[in-house]
């Protein structure tokens, strides 16, 4: 399962960074992908830089672009089914940065 998650993470990250032309999508990093045991669904954890409004807009744009991303997965990977994607905001990078700043003080 971890191998599938890792490959999906790479493909999704490359697709977001290269093929998506939506101006609403800011700087996005795919931090993790967690597929269900039957590979029907995948939670895509993403970190987004920007203001709260920009983050919300980016998350909406990613969800709206899930079809394009799923098509890229289907064309690049040989899987029985392409998992349905659910984008989840990951604030772990922000929390780590906040902790680092607190420790530096």
N, CA, C and O of each residue as an XYZ file, in Angstrom:
420
protein
N       0.830     -1.195      0.000
C       0.000      0.000      0.000
C       0.874      1.259      0.000
O       0.565      2.227     -0.695
N       1.954      1.249      0.768
C       2.810      2.432      0.822
C       3.417      2.745     -0.536
O       3.594      3.909     -0.894
N       3.731      1.710     -1.279
C       4.313      1.935     -2.606
C       3.309      2.648     -3.508
O       3.659      3.595     -4.211
N       2.068      2.190     -3.483
C       1.013      2.823     -4.281
C       0.836      4.274     -3.842
O       0.726      5.171     -4.678
N       0.808      4.503     -2.531
C       0.659      5.866     -2.013
C       1.794      6.762     -2.502
O       1.560      7.904     -2.898
N       3.020      6.246     -2.476
C       4.177      7.029     -2.915
C       4.131      7.369     -4.391
O       4.439      8.492     -4.789
N       3.744      6.392     -5.203
C       3.664      6.629     -6.648
C       2.548      7.623     -6.953
O       2.722      8.519     -7.779
N       1.413      7.469     -6.295
C       0.310      8.418     -6.491
C       0.732      9.822     -6.078
O       0.393     10.794     -6.753
N       1.464      9.937     -4.985
C       1.946     11.242     -4.519
C       2.803     11.911     -5.586
O       2.660     13.106     -5.844
N       3.689     11.145     -6.202
C       4.556     11.701     -7.248
C       3.750     12.148     -8.463
O       3.957     13.247     -8.979
N       2.835     11.302     -8.917
C       2.042     11.624    -10.108
C       1.141     12.830     -9.848
O       1.044     13.726    -10.686
N       0.487     12.854     -8.698
C      -0.404     13.969     -8.374
C       0.391     15.262     -8.245
O      -0.030     16.301     -8.752
N       1.530     15.208     -7.576
C       2.376     16.397     -7.427
C       2.853     16.933     -8.763
O       2.835     18.142     -8.995
N       3.282     16.030     -9.648
C       3.746     16.453    -10.972
C       2.601     17.036    -11.793
O       2.795     18.003    -12.530
N       1.425     16.461    -11.670
C       0.266     16.956    -12.416
C      -0.144     18.341    -11.930
O      -0.415     19.229    -12.738
N      -0.190     18.527    -10.626
C      -0.550     19.839    -10.075
C       0.484     20.878    -10.486
O       0.132     21.999    -10.854
N       1.752     20.509    -10.423
C       2.821     21.447    -10.757
C       2.984     21.718    -12.236
O       3.542     22.747    -12.616
N       2.504     20.806    -13.086
C       2.756     20.973    -14.508
C       1.543     21.130    -15.396
O       1.485     22.061    -16.199
N       0.574     20.241    -15.272
C      -0.539     20.206    -16.221
C      -1.690     21.144    -15.870
O      -2.384     21.633    -16.762
N      -1.894     21.395    -14.595
C      -3.019     22.252    -14.213
C      -2.694     23.706    -14.506
O      -1.657     24.220    -14.086
N      -3.571     24.350    -15.214
C      -3.363     25.746    -15.609
C      -4.317     26.689    -14.892
O      -4.536     27.814    -15.343
N      -4.884     26.241    -13.783
C      -5.846     27.051    -13.040
C      -5.113     28.137    -12.248
O      -4.291     27.815    -11.389
N      -5.391     29.408    -12.516
C      -4.690     30.488    -11.810
C      -5.032     30.553    -10.317
O      -4.321     31.203     -9.550
N      -6.101     29.893     -9.906
C      -6.475     29.891     -8.487
C      -5.557     29.009     -7.650
O      -5.498     29.143     -6.428
N      -4.842     28.108     -8.316
C      -3.974     27.183     -7.591
C      -2.630     27.846     -7.353
O      -1.891     28.156     -8.287
N      -2.333     28.055     -6.080
C      -1.074     28.681     -5.687
C       0.024     27.646     -5.530
O       0.029     26.622     -6.214
N       0.955     27.919     -4.624
C       2.069     27.017     -4.376
C       1.582     25.866     -3.502
O       1.266     26.058     -2.327
N       1.525     24.670     -4.083
C       0.976     23.491     -3.417
C       2.047     22.413     -3.317
O       2.792     22.173     -4.266
N       2.115     21.770     -2.160
C       2.984     20.618     -1.971
C       2.120     19.450     -1.523
O       1.360     19.567     -0.561
N       2.235     18.325     -2.218
C       1.531     17.119     -1.802
C       2.377     16.477     -0.707
O       3.482     16.000     -0.969
N       1.859     16.465      0.513
C       2.632     15.954      1.643
C       2.424     14.466      1.878
O       3.320     13.790      2.383
N       1.261     13.948      1.520
C       0.987     12.524      1.714
C      -0.228     12.120      0.898
O      -1.087     12.941      0.575
N      -0.279     10.840      0.577
C      -1.464     10.253     -0.047
C      -1.775      8.989      0.737
O      -0.893      8.167      0.981
N      -3.028      8.839      1.128
C      -3.450      7.656      1.878
C      -4.614      7.014      1.139
O      -5.710      7.571      1.080
N      -4.365      5.844      0.580
C      -5.407      5.136     -0.154
C      -6.148      4.184      0.773
O      -5.604      3.699      1.764
N      -7.395      3.934      0.425
C      -8.177      2.954      1.172
C      -7.673      1.558      0.795
O      -7.048      1.397     -0.254
N      -7.932      0.555      1.624
C      -7.446     -0.801      1.321
C      -7.915     -1.345     -0.032
O      -7.205     -2.128     -0.664
N      -9.105     -0.936     -0.477
C      -9.607     -1.417     -1.768
C      -9.199     -0.515     -2.938
O      -9.599     -0.762     -4.076
N      -8.409      0.523     -2.666
C      -7.896      1.468     -3.669
C      -8.986      2.248     -4.402
O      -8.750      2.761     -5.496
N     -10.162      2.339     -3.815
C     -11.247      3.094     -4.451
C     -11.171      4.585     -4.142
O     -11.616      5.412     -4.939
N     -10.614      4.924     -2.997
C     -10.498      6.333     -2.616
C      -9.078      6.640     -2.150
O      -8.352      5.763     -1.682
N      -8.709      7.892     -2.289
C      -7.399      8.343     -1.818
C      -7.537      9.733     -1.227
O      -8.073     10.643     -1.859
N      -7.048      9.883     -0.013
C      -6.978     11.203      0.600
C      -5.634     11.797      0.216
O      -4.584     11.207      0.471
N      -5.679     12.972     -0.402
C      -4.466     13.657     -0.834
C      -4.244     14.824      0.124
O      -5.001     15.795      0.115
N      -3.212     14.725      0.944
C      -2.896     15.770      1.915
C      -1.982     16.784      1.249
O      -0.924     16.435      0.726
N      -2.403     18.048      1.276
C      -1.637     19.099      0.611
C      -1.364     20.252      1.561
O      -2.179     20.590      2.421
N      -0.198     20.841      1.380
C       0.188     22.052      2.094
C       0.137     23.188      1.084
O       0.605     23.043     -0.045
N      -0.431     24.320      1.490
C      -0.610     25.454      0.584
C      -0.029     26.703      1.233
O      -0.305     26.989      2.398
N       0.771     27.441      0.482
C       1.307     28.708      0.976
C       0.393     29.847      0.554
O      -0.188     29.822     -0.531
N       0.270     30.849      1.424
C      -0.534     32.020      1.095
C      -1.440     32.402      2.247
O      -1.379     31.824      3.332
N      -2.281     33.387      1.985
C      -3.234     33.843      3.000
C      -4.342     32.803      3.159
O      -4.440     31.865      2.369
N      -5.167     32.975      4.178
C      -6.269     32.042      4.400
C      -7.220     32.004      3.210
O      -7.709     30.937      2.837
N      -7.488     33.177      2.606
C      -8.364     33.228      1.434
C      -7.742     32.485      0.257
O      -8.432     31.752     -0.452
N      -6.437     32.673      0.048
C      -5.743     31.990     -1.052
C      -5.736     30.482     -0.829
O      -5.886     29.712     -1.778
N      -5.565     30.066      0.402
C      -5.580     28.633      0.719
C      -6.947     28.029      0.424
O      -7.045     26.956     -0.173
N      -7.998     28.722      0.845
C      -9.356     28.236      0.601
C      -9.644     28.159     -0.893
O     -10.244     27.193     -1.364
N      -9.222     29.166     -1.633
C      -9.437     29.190     -3.085
C      -8.657     28.062     -3.760
O      -9.160     27.423     -4.683
N      -7.439     27.821     -3.304
C      -6.626     26.743     -3.866
C      -7.278     25.393     -3.601
O      -7.314     24.542     -4.490
N      -7.789     25.186     -2.399
C      -8.438     23.909     -2.075
C      -9.678     23.692     -2.945
O      -9.925     22.576     -3.402
N     -10.459     24.753     -3.176
C     -11.628     24.644     -4.060
C     -11.197     24.292     -5.479
O     -11.814     23.448     -6.131
N     -10.139     24.939     -5.953
C      -9.654     24.694     -7.314
C      -9.120     23.274     -7.463
O      -9.333     22.636     -8.494
N      -8.431     22.779     -6.447
C      -7.927     21.401     -6.508
C      -9.083     20.411     -6.578
O      -9.055     19.469     -7.370
N     -10.092     20.626     -5.750
C     -11.241     19.721     -5.774
C     -11.945     19.784     -7.128
O     -12.397     18.761     -7.642
N     -12.038     20.974     -7.702
C     -12.670     21.122     -9.017
C     -11.842     20.460    -10.116
O     -12.386     20.060    -11.145
N     -10.534     20.343     -9.906
C      -9.637     19.770    -10.917
C      -9.385     18.286    -10.709
O      -8.520     17.713    -11.371
N     -10.118     17.653     -9.807
C      -9.829     16.251     -9.507
C      -9.965     15.346    -10.728
O      -9.255     14.345    -10.831
N     -10.857     15.677    -11.648
C     -11.028     14.858    -12.849
C      -9.790     14.851    -13.727
O      -9.400     13.805    -14.246
N      -9.171     16.008    -13.897
C      -7.943     16.114    -14.695
C      -6.828     15.310    -14.037
O      -6.060     14.625    -14.712
N      -6.750     15.400    -12.719
C      -5.704     14.683    -11.989
C      -5.945     13.177    -12.064
O      -5.001     12.409    -12.248
N      -7.198     12.750    -11.925
C      -7.513     11.327    -12.039
C      -7.198     10.805    -13.437
O      -6.725      9.678    -13.583
N      -7.450     11.602    -14.451
C      -7.132     11.199    -15.821
C      -5.624     11.014    -15.985
O      -5.179     10.079    -16.650
N      -4.839     11.905    -15.378
C      -3.377     11.783    -15.433
C      -2.917     10.510    -14.733
O      -2.013      9.826    -15.213
N      -3.534     10.194    -13.606
C      -3.192      8.960    -12.894
C      -3.505      7.758    -13.775
O      -2.686      6.849    -13.905
N      -4.688      7.755    -14.377
C      -5.098      6.631    -15.223
C      -4.171      6.445    -16.416
O      -3.903      5.313    -16.820
N      -3.680      7.541    -16.985
C      -2.820      7.424    -18.165
C      -1.388      7.029    -17.810
O      -0.686      6.448    -18.637
N      -0.950      7.336    -16.593
C       0.438      7.058    -16.223
C       0.629      5.763    -15.441
O       1.723      5.197    -15.444
N      -0.406      5.291    -14.781
C      -0.285      4.095    -13.950
C      -1.220      3.001    -14.431
O      -2.316      3.267    -14.926
N      -0.772      1.783    -14.278
C      -1.610      0.648    -14.646
C      -2.282      0.136    -13.384
O      -1.738     -0.697    -12.658
N      -3.462      0.649    -13.146
C      -4.233      0.249    -11.970
C      -5.589     -0.257    -12.428
O      -6.123      0.189    -13.444
N      -6.133     -1.187    -11.671
C      -7.452     -1.716    -11.990
C      -8.490     -0.597    -11.990
O      -9.322     -0.508    -12.893
N      -8.433      0.250    -10.973
C      -9.307      1.430    -10.911
C      -8.497      2.623    -10.441
O      -7.504      2.494     -9.725
N      -8.947      3.762    -10.860
C      -8.312      5.004    -10.425
C      -9.064      5.485     -9.189
O     -10.282      5.655     -9.235
N      -8.354      5.705     -8.090
C      -9.062      6.103     -6.867
C      -9.707      7.483     -6.983
O      -9.179      8.387     -7.631
N     -10.856      7.615     -6.338
C     -11.507      8.922     -6.232
C     -10.683      9.758     -5.261
O     -10.335      9.297     -4.174
N     -10.374     10.979     -5.655
C      -9.487     11.824     -4.863
C     -10.261     12.757     -3.946
O     -11.257     13.363     -4.341
N      -9.783     12.858     -2.722
C     -10.327     13.810     -1.757
C      -9.143     14.614     -1.238
O      -8.215     14.051     -0.659
N      -9.171     15.919     -1.441
C      -8.069     16.776     -1.015
C      -8.295     17.238      0.420
O      -9.379     17.693      0.784
N      -7.244     17.108      1.222
C      -7.297     17.460      2.640
C      -6.174     18.452      2.912
O      -5.023     18.217      2.542
N      -6.516     19.567      3.564
C      -5.510     20.576      3.885
C      -4.625     20.062      5.017
O      -5.129     19.598      6.039
N      -3.316     20.143      4.838
C      -2.335     19.684      5.821
C      -1.593     20.897      6.376
O      -0.839     21.558      5.661
N      -1.812     21.178      7.642
C      -1.159     22.345      8.243
C       0.095     21.974      9.035
O       0.592     22.794      9.807
N       0.611     20.773      8.863
C       1.775     20.332      9.637
C       3.014     21.180      9.358
O       3.819     21.407     10.261
N       3.179     21.650      8.127
C       4.333     22.491      7.799
C       4.237     23.814      8.558
O       5.235     24.298      9.092
N       3.055     24.389      8.606
C       2.856     25.644      9.340
C       3.074     25.452     10.834
O       3.683     26.297     11.490
N       2.575     24.335     11.375
C       2.767     24.063     12.803
C       4.243     23.896     13.126
O       4.719     24.416     14.135
N       4.972     23.175     12.277
C       6.409     22.978     12.492
C       7.149     24.314     12.444
O       8.045     24.564     13.251
N       6.769     25.165     11.497
C       7.397     26.486     11.388
C       7.120     27.327     12.630
O       8.008     28.013     13.138
N       5.892     27.268     13.109
C       5.510     28.028     14.303
C       6.296     27.535     15.527
O       6.746     28.344     16.338
N       6.460     26.228     15.660
C       7.219     25.663     16.780
C       8.685     26.065     16.689
O       9.306     26.404     17.697
N       9.236     26.027     15.481
C      10.632     26.425     15.288
C      10.840     27.877     15.689
O      11.822     28.208     16.354
N       9.917     28.742     15.284
C      10.029     30.160     15.653
C       9.932     30.355     17.160
O      10.630     31.197     17.725
N       9.067     29.580     17.813
C       8.930     29.683     19.263
C      10.213     29.223     19.962
O      10.628     29.815     20.959
N      10.827     28.181     19.443
C      12.069     27.681     20.038
C      13.225     28.655     19.838
O      14.123     28.751     20.676
N      13.193     29.372     18.723
C      14.255     30.339     18.440
C      14.186     31.567     19.346
O      15.189     32.253     19.543
N      13.011     31.841     19.893
C      12.839     33.043     20.724
C      13.469     32.918     22.070
O      13.403     33.850     22.872
